[in-house]
């Protein structure tokens, strides 16, 4: 049982806000911190600024009960959870600037006995680096008394509130005491097993989990290209191969998106470039898949039956969410619109209300309803397998060229 009754969660995004809300649901006073004023305003109203099933009820209840508030600056607390982005630089090394900013923001409030947890997915050694940031900001503080740990998230967007409770967690501490203290905090809401180790191993474990999936998806994506050349239905092929008791091939797609699988393998490659050849090759295979999809669209628009309009179904990086981070569909839409100004591209994404900045300025790309996209275009490109698209009446597809990267209508 934890003795911590007040926690500051720094970063109220797709991981930080659910973590803050579920901690508050257990009676812990939570201060949410974010650099985006709109996010802070939304949370203080009991609202969620993005799509995540079930999260809205948790946030609304926590705010109503006075257990969750949000601010632009970090307050004092017994424990701090850092859940900020860790994008990669041009050389694929991790950009730790957000972690540094978070560490510097919490440092003035430390007395020397607090628990500081890094949840941000990071290369091995980052938790140690965060401790160094704190030490630099507070040279007067004996940070050896601080309890610093790493606890990577491992939840699936769209099921976050369920998986925060049901999934095993890994907690790595800079000391055994820090790991145990963090474990006790997570046990307030996690019903699964919580395994403790050192911080570097915990950091690497998250990268390995996502790299394993990336390699498997790369295999599936390569199979899809081979199958297309050989005239084989890749979806049937994978379904049949997976009937083997020890084979589990994942599904191909237009690439790989999201802040985890599309990013984390590069951290391993950056840390050990000569030793991570397979991981690098898988990343390159998945990063190249959007260009293959673009070539298929170009072929379809060269046909005499083409009416000048192409529908792009889905912009999110996975189904039934509004998360556009590292989405291959965004990359595909942008490249197509930029390289074919004479073609009208109709993007249907039922989970957003406006195009992201990277697409909004393109005059030949428009956000429309699913029905309008299907009715107006002669080339239909499925980029995301949203349930809304799965339910389309197949008669609406008659006579149209279909490029189905998700096997939605196979």
C-alpha positions as CSV (number, residue, x, y, z in Angstrom):
1,X,0.0,0.0,0.0
2,X,1.4,3.4,-1.0
3,X,1.7,6.3,1.5
4,X,1.7,8.8,-1.4
5,X,-1.4,10.9,-1.4
6,X,-0.4,13.7,-3.8
7,X,1.0,13.2,-7.3
8,X,2.0,15.6,-10.1
9,X,1.7,14.2,-13.6
10,X,3.7,16.2,-16.1
11,X,2.3,15.8,-19.6
12,X,-1.4,15.3,-20.2
13,X,-1.3,13.5,-23.5
14,X,-2.5,10.1,-24.5
15,X,-0.6,8.5,-21.6
16,X,-0.3,11.2,-18.9
17,X,-4.0,12.1,-18.7
18,X,-5.3,8.5,-18.4
19,X,-2.6,7.9,-15.7
20,X,-3.6,11.0,-13.9
21,X,-7.3,10.2,-14.1
22,X,-7.0,6.6,-12.9
23,X,-4.8,7.7,-10.0
24,X,-7.4,10.2,-9.0
25,X,-10.1,7.5,-9.2
26,X,-8.2,5.7,-6.4
27,X,-8.5,8.7,-4.1
28,X,-5.1,10.2,-4.8
29,X,-4.9,14.0,-5.3
30,X,-3.5,14.6,-8.7
31,X,-2.1,17.8,-10.2
32,X,-1.9,17.6,-14.0
33,X,0.7,19.7,-15.8
34,X,0.9,20.5,-19.5
35,X,2.4,23.2,-21.7
36,X,-0.8,23.5,-23.9
37,X,-3.3,26.0,-22.4
38,X,-6.1,24.4,-24.3
39,X,-5.4,21.0,-22.7
40,X,-5.2,22.6,-19.3
41,X,-8.5,24.4,-19.8
42,X,-10.2,21.3,-21.1
43,X,-9.1,19.1,-18.2
44,X,-10.2,21.7,-15.6
45,X,-13.6,21.6,-17.2
46,X,-13.7,17.8,-16.8
47,X,-13.2,17.3,-20.6
48,X,-10.8,15.2,-22.6
49,X,-9.0,17.0,-25.5
50,X,-8.7,13.8,-27.6
51,X,-10.5,10.5,-28.3
52,X,-10.0,7.7,-25.9
53,X,-13.0,5.5,-24.9
54,X,-14.0,5.6,-21.2
55,X,-11.4,8.3,-20.3
56,X,-14.0,11.1,-20.3
57,X,-16.0,9.5,-17.5
58,X,-12.8,9.2,-15.3
59,X,-11.7,12.7,-15.9
60,X,-15.2,14.2,-15.3
61,X,-15.6,12.3,-12.1
62,X,-12.1,13.2,-10.8
63,X,-12.5,16.9,-11.5
64,X,-16.0,16.9,-10.0
65,X,-14.6,15.3,-6.8
66,X,-11.8,17.8,-6.6
67,X,-9.1,15.1,-7.1
68,X,-7.8,16.3,-10.5
69,X,-6.8,19.8,-11.5
70,X,-4.5,21.0,-14.3
71,X,-2.0,23.8,-14.6
72,X,0.8,25.2,-16.9
73,X,3.4,25.0,-14.1
74,X,4.5,22.1,-11.8
75,X,3.4,22.3,-8.2
76,X,4.9,20.6,-5.2
77,X,3.9,16.9,-4.6
78,X,5.0,13.7,-2.9
79,X,5.6,12.0,-6.3
80,X,6.1,13.2,-9.9
81,X,5.3,11.2,-13.0
82,X,6.9,12.5,-16.2
83,X,4.9,11.5,-19.3
84,X,6.2,13.8,-22.0
85,X,7.1,13.1,-25.7
86,X,10.4,11.7,-26.7
87,X,10.7,12.3,-30.5
88,X,13.8,11.5,-32.5
89,X,16.3,13.9,-34.0
90,X,17.4,13.9,-37.6
91,X,20.1,11.3,-36.7
92,X,17.4,9.1,-35.0
93,X,18.8,9.8,-31.6
94,X,16.3,10.6,-28.9
95,X,15.3,14.2,-28.3
96,X,15.3,14.5,-24.5
97,X,14.5,18.2,-24.4
98,X,11.0,17.6,-23.1
99,X,12.3,15.4,-20.3
100,X,14.9,18.1,-19.4
101,X,12.2,20.7,-19.3
102,X,10.0,18.6,-17.1
103,X,13.0,17.8,-14.7
104,X,13.8,21.5,-14.5
105,X,10.2,22.3,-13.8
106,X,9.8,19.9,-10.9
107,X,13.3,20.5,-9.4
108,X,12.5,23.7,-7.4
109,X,9.8,21.8,-5.4
110,X,12.0,18.9,-4.3
111,X,13.0,18.5,-0.7
112,X,15.0,15.3,-1.3
113,X,12.6,12.5,-0.4
114,X,10.2,12.5,-3.3
115,X,9.5,9.8,-5.8
116,X,10.2,10.8,-9.4
117,X,9.0,8.4,-12.2
118,X,9.8,8.7,-15.9
119,X,7.1,7.1,-18.0
120,X,8.3,8.5,-21.3
121,X,9.7,5.9,-23.7
122,X,13.4,6.4,-23.6
123,X,16.8,4.9,-24.6
124,X,18.8,3.1,-21.9
125,X,20.4,5.7,-19.5
126,X,17.7,8.3,-19.8
127,X,16.4,7.9,-16.3
128,X,19.9,8.5,-15.1
129,X,20.1,11.5,-17.4
130,X,16.9,12.9,-15.8
131,X,18.6,12.6,-12.4
132,X,21.5,14.6,-13.8
133,X,19.1,17.3,-15.0
134,X,17.6,17.5,-11.6
135,X,21.0,17.7,-10.0
136,X,22.1,20.5,-12.3
137,X,19.0,22.5,-11.5
138,X,19.3,21.9,-7.8
139,X,23.0,21.7,-6.9
140,X,22.0,22.3,-3.2
141,X,20.0,19.1,-3.1
142,X,21.3,15.7,-2.1
143,X,19.7,13.8,-4.9
144,X,20.9,10.5,-3.5
145,X,17.9,10.6,-1.2
146,X,15.5,11.0,-4.1
147,X,13.7,7.9,-5.3
148,X,14.0,7.9,-9.1
149,X,12.5,5.2,-11.3
150,X,11.3,4.3,-14.8
151,X,8.0,2.7,-15.6
152,X,7.3,2.6,-19.3
153,X,3.7,2.5,-20.5
154,X,2.5,-0.5,-22.5
155,X,-1.1,0.3,-23.4
156,X,-3.0,0.2,-26.7
157,X,-4.8,3.4,-27.8
158,X,-8.5,2.8,-27.7
159,X,-8.2,0.5,-24.8
160,X,-6.0,2.6,-22.4
161,X,-8.3,2.7,-19.4
162,X,-8.7,-1.1,-19.5
163,X,-5.0,-1.9,-20.1
164,X,-3.7,0.4,-17.4
165,X,-5.4,-2.0,-15.0
166,X,-5.0,-5.3,-16.7
167,X,-1.5,-5.2,-18.2
168,X,1.7,-6.3,-16.4
169,X,4.0,-3.4,-15.7
170,X,7.8,-3.1,-15.5
171,X,9.4,-0.8,-12.9
172,X,13.1,-0.1,-13.0
173,X,14.7,2.0,-10.3
174,X,18.0,3.8,-9.9
175,X,17.8,2.0,-6.6
176,X,15.9,-1.0,-5.3
177,X,14.1,1.3,-2.8
178,X,13.0,3.5,-5.7
179,X,11.6,0.5,-7.7
180,X,9.6,-0.7,-4.7
181,X,8.2,2.8,-3.9
182,X,7.1,3.2,-7.5
183,X,5.7,-0.3,-7.6
184,X,3.5,0.5,-4.5
185,X,2.1,3.6,-6.3
186,X,1.2,1.6,-9.4
187,X,-0.4,-1.1,-7.3
188,X,-3.1,1.4,-6.4
189,X,-4.7,0.8,-9.8
190,X,-2.8,-2.0,-11.6
191,X,-4.3,-5.4,-10.9
192,X,-1.7,-7.3,-13.0
193,X,1.8,-8.2,-12.0
194,X,4.4,-5.5,-11.5
195,X,7.9,-6.6,-12.1
196,X,10.9,-4.7,-10.7
197,X,14.4,-4.4,-12.3
198,X,17.0,-1.7,-12.8
199,X,16.1,1.5,-14.8
200,X,18.2,0.7,-17.9
201,X,16.7,-2.8,-18.3
202,X,13.2,-1.3,-17.9
203,X,14.0,1.3,-20.6
204,X,15.3,-1.3,-23.0
205,X,12.4,-3.7,-22.4
206,X,9.9,-1.1,-23.8
207,X,12.1,-0.6,-26.9
208,X,12.4,-4.3,-27.4
209,X,8.7,-4.9,-27.2
210,X,8.0,-2.3,-29.9
211,X,10.9,-3.4,-32.0
212,X,9.7,-7.0,-32.0
213,X,6.3,-5.8,-33.4
214,X,8.0,-3.5,-35.9
215,X,10.1,-6.4,-37.3
216,X,7.0,-8.6,-37.5
217,X,5.0,-5.9,-39.3
218,X,7.9,-5.4,-41.7
219,X,7.8,-9.0,-42.6
220,X,4.1,-8.7,-43.2
221,X,4.5,-5.6,-45.3
222,X,7.2,-7.2,-47.4
223,X,4.9,-10.2,-47.9
224,X,2.2,-7.9,-49.1
225,X,4.5,-6.4,-51.8
226,X,5.7,-9.8,-52.9
227,X,2.1,-11.2,-53.0
228,X,1.0,-8.2,-55.1
229,X,3.7,-9.0,-57.6
230,X,2.8,-12.7,-57.7
231,X,-1.0,-12.2,-57.8
232,X,-1.6,-13.7,-54.4
233,X,-4.1,-12.5,-51.8
234,X,-1.8,-11.6,-48.9
235,X,-4.7,-11.6,-46.4
236,X,-5.6,-15.2,-47.2
237,X,-1.9,-16.1,-47.3
238,X,-1.3,-14.8,-43.8
239,X,-4.5,-16.4,-42.5
240,X,-3.5,-19.8,-43.8
241,X,0.1,-19.5,-42.6
242,X,-1.1,-18.5,-39.1
243,X,-2.9,-21.8,-38.8
244,X,0.5,-23.3,-38.0
245,X,0.7,-23.6,-34.2
246,X,4.0,-21.6,-33.9
247,X,3.4,-18.9,-36.6
248,X,1.8,-15.6,-35.8
249,X,2.3,-13.1,-38.6
250,X,0.9,-9.7,-38.0
251,X,-1.1,-7.7,-40.6
252,X,0.4,-5.5,-43.3
253,X,-0.7,-1.9,-43.8
254,X,0.4,1.3,-45.5
255,X,3.3,1.7,-43.1
256,X,3.7,1.9,-39.3
257,X,2.6,4.9,-37.2
258,X,2.1,6.0,-33.7
259,X,4.6,7.4,-31.2
260,X,5.9,4.0,-30.2
261,X,6.5,1.4,-32.9
262,X,7.4,4.0,-35.5
263,X,9.9,5.7,-33.2
264,X,11.3,3.3,-30.5
265,X,13.4,1.0,-32.7
266,X,15.5,4.0,-33.8
267,X,16.6,4.4,-30.2
268,X,18.1,1.0,-30.3
269,X,19.7,1.6,-33.7
270,X,21.1,4.9,-32.4
271,X,22.5,3.3,-29.3
272,X,24.1,0.3,-31.1
273,X,24.2,1.1,-34.9
274,X,26.6,-1.7,-35.9
275,X,24.8,-4.4,-33.9
276,X,21.1,-3.6,-34.8
277,X,21.1,-4.5,-38.5
278,X,17.8,-6.4,-38.5
279,X,16.0,-3.7,-36.5
280,X,17.3,-1.0,-38.8
281,X,16.2,-2.9,-41.9
282,X,12.7,-3.5,-40.5
283,X,12.4,0.3,-39.9
284,X,13.5,1.0,-43.4
285,X,11.0,-1.5,-44.8
286,X,8.1,0.0,-42.9
287,X,9.1,3.6,-43.7
288,X,9.2,2.7,-47.4
289,X,5.8,1.2,-47.5
290,X,3.9,4.5,-48.0
291,X,5.8,5.1,-51.2
292,X,4.7,1.7,-52.5
293,X,1.1,2.7,-51.7
294,X,1.5,6.0,-53.5
295,X,2.7,4.2,-56.6
296,X,-0.4,2.0,-56.5
297,X,-2.6,5.2,-56.4
298,X,-0.7,6.7,-59.2
299,X,-1.2,3.6,-61.4
300,X,-5.0,3.8,-60.7
301,X,-5.2,7.5,-61.6
302,X,-3.6,6.7,-65.0
303,X,-6.5,4.6,-66.1
304,X,-9.1,6.0,-68.5
305,X,-11.9,5.4,-66.0
306,X,-10.4,7.8,-63.5
307,X,-12.7,10.8,-62.8
308,X,-10.1,13.1,-61.3
309,X,-10.9,12.4,-57.6
310,X,-9.3,10.0,-55.1
311,X,-10.7,9.2,-51.7
312,X,-8.3,8.5,-48.8
313,X,-10.1,6.7,-46.1
314,X,-8.5,7.3,-42.7
315,X,-5.7,9.6,-41.5
316,X,-5.1,8.2,-37.9
317,X,-2.3,5.8,-37.3
318,X,-4.7,3.0,-36.2
319,X,-8.4,2.3,-36.2
320,X,-11.1,4.0,-34.2
321,X,-8.9,6.8,-32.7
322,X,-8.0,10.3,-33.6
323,X,-4.3,10.0,-33.0
324,X,-2.3,11.2,-36.0
325,X,1.2,10.9,-34.6
326,X,3.7,9.5,-37.1
327,X,0.7,8.2,-39.2
328,X,1.8,6.8,-42.6
329,X,-1.6,7.9,-43.9
330,X,-0.7,11.6,-43.3
331,X,2.5,11.1,-45.2
332,X,0.7,9.4,-48.1
333,X,-1.9,12.1,-48.3
334,X,0.6,14.9,-48.2
335,X,2.9,13.4,-50.9
336,X,0.0,12.6,-53.2
337,X,-1.5,16.0,-53.0
338,X,1.8,17.8,-53.4
339,X,2.9,15.7,-56.4
340,X,-0.5,15.7,-58.2
341,X,-2.0,19.3,-57.9
342,X,-4.4,18.5,-60.7
343,X,-6.1,15.7,-58.7
344,X,-8.7,16.3,-56.0
345,X,-8.0,14.2,-52.9
346,X,-11.0,13.6,-50.5
347,X,-9.8,12.6,-47.0
348,X,-12.4,10.9,-44.8
349,X,-11.4,10.7,-41.2
350,X,-14.5,10.4,-38.9
351,X,-12.5,11.0,-35.7
352,X,-11.3,14.5,-36.5
353,X,-13.0,17.8,-37.2
354,X,-10.3,19.5,-39.2
355,X,-7.2,18.6,-41.1
356,X,-3.8,18.8,-39.3
357,X,-1.6,21.7,-40.2
358,X,0.6,19.7,-42.5
359,X,-2.4,19.0,-44.8
360,X,-4.6,22.0,-44.3
361,X,-2.7,24.3,-46.6
362,X,-2.9,21.9,-49.6
363,X,-5.7,23.3,-51.9
364,X,-6.4,20.0,-53.6
365,X,-6.9,18.0,-50.3
366,X,-10.3,18.3,-48.5
367,X,-11.7,16.7,-45.4
368,X,-15.1,15.2,-46.2
369,X,-17.6,12.7,-44.9
370,X,-17.2,9.0,-45.7
371,X,-20.3,9.0,-47.8
372,X,-19.1,12.0,-49.9
373,X,-15.7,10.5,-50.4
374,X,-17.2,7.2,-51.7
375,X,-19.7,8.9,-53.9
376,X,-17.4,11.4,-55.6
377,X,-14.2,9.4,-56.2
378,X,-13.4,6.7,-58.8
379,X,-10.3,5.6,-56.8
380,X,-10.8,4.5,-53.2
381,X,-7.7,4.1,-51.0
382,X,-8.2,2.5,-47.6
383,X,-5.5,3.6,-45.2
384,X,-7.1,2.9,-41.8
385,X,-9.5,0.1,-40.9
386,X,-12.0,2.2,-38.9
387,X,-15.2,0.5,-38.1
388,X,-17.1,3.2,-40.1
389,X,-15.3,2.0,-43.2
390,X,-15.8,-1.6,-42.5
391,X,-19.6,-1.1,-42.4
392,X,-19.7,0.5,-45.9
393,X,-22.3,-1.0,-48.2
394,X,-20.3,-2.9,-50.9
395,X,-22.7,-1.7,-53.6
396,X,-21.2,1.8,-53.2
397,X,-17.8,0.4,-54.4
398,X,-19.1,-1.0,-57.7
399,X,-17.1,0.1,-60.7
400,X,-14.4,1.8,-58.6
401,X,-10.7,1.0,-58.3
402,X,-10.0,-0.1,-54.7
403,X,-6.5,0.1,-53.1
404,X,-7.1,-1.6,-49.8
405,X,-4.0,-1.5,-47.6
406,X,-5.7,-2.9,-44.6
407,X,-7.6,-5.9,-46.0
408,X,-10.8,-4.2,-44.9
409,X,-12.9,-5.5,-47.8
410,X,-11.1,-8.7,-48.6
